[in-house]
Amino acid sequence: DEPTGNLDDENSDRIIDILKQLAHEQGFCVIIVTHDMEIAEASDHVWRIKDGTIENVK
């Protein structure tokens, strides 16, 4: 949940890069809950919960 919520932009980018690298190298899924659309857009897939419905955005 919000793994970069209290970080500055530079460190936030580092954490996201590390998570993406680990996921691709190790072949596992990383699920991040965030309100930051920049973080969401860096993901391979994005789902959004709106009005109690899950929508596939990307």
N, C-alpha and C positions, 0 to 999 in steps of 0.2 A: 504494500500500500504506500504510494507516494515515496518511492525510494530516493528521490532527489528533492523532496519538498522543501528542505531547509538548507539546500546547497546553493552556492553561487553558480552562474552559468557555466564557467569553466569546469568545475568539479562535477556538475550535473552531466555535462557532455561526456566526461571521463567515465562516470558510472554507467551510463547508457551504452557507451562503446564497449566496456568490459562485459556487460551482460549480453550484448549482441554477439560478441566474439565467443564467449563461453557457450552460448546456445548453439551457434553454428558449428563450433569445433566438437562439442560433446553430443550434439544431436538431441538436445532437449528443449522443452518449451519454457519460456519465461512469461509469466502473466503479471502485468503491472496494472495497478489501479491508480489512475491519475486524473486530475482536472486540467492538466497542462497539455494542450493540443499539440505543441511542438514535440513533446515527448511521444505522444501517441502517433504522430506522423512519422517518427523515426522507426516505427514498428513495421513488421511484415504484414500484420493483420490488425485491424482495429474494430472493436465492437463497442457499441454505446447503449447504455440503458436510458430509455426515454419514456416517461409515462408508464413505467412498469413493463415495457417491451424491450427486448434485446434486438438491436439493429446491427447488421454487418455494414460497416462504413468503408472499410478498405480490405 
